[in-house]
Amino acid sequence: MCFAERAWAPALFSAALMDNVCPPSTVYVAHAAYGGPKTMVDYEFNDHEGGGPYQQLRQLARLQEALGV
């Protein structure tokens, strides 16, 4: 959190709204503090597994976009 406002790289955040291990509020605080371009994805009914394969597909799409593939 101390250096989050200095970040400049694009970031993909996700929060599983039923996660008891990493409560969504902690993800929202990190997202709010992040200084670079950012995207937030919520998984309404997911637990600690987050978005699982759906999140992995989003990550791969972001990587392809960044690499220009």
Secondary structure as GFF3:
##gff-version 3
##sequence-region A 1 69
A	DSSP	three_ten_helix	4	6	.	.	.	ID=ss1
A	DSSP	beta_strand	11	16	.	.	.	ID=ss2
A	DSSP	alpha_helix	24	33	.	.	.	ID=ss3
A	DSSP	beta_strand	38	43	.	.	.	ID=ss4
A	DSSP	alpha_helix	53	67	.	.	.	ID=ss5
###
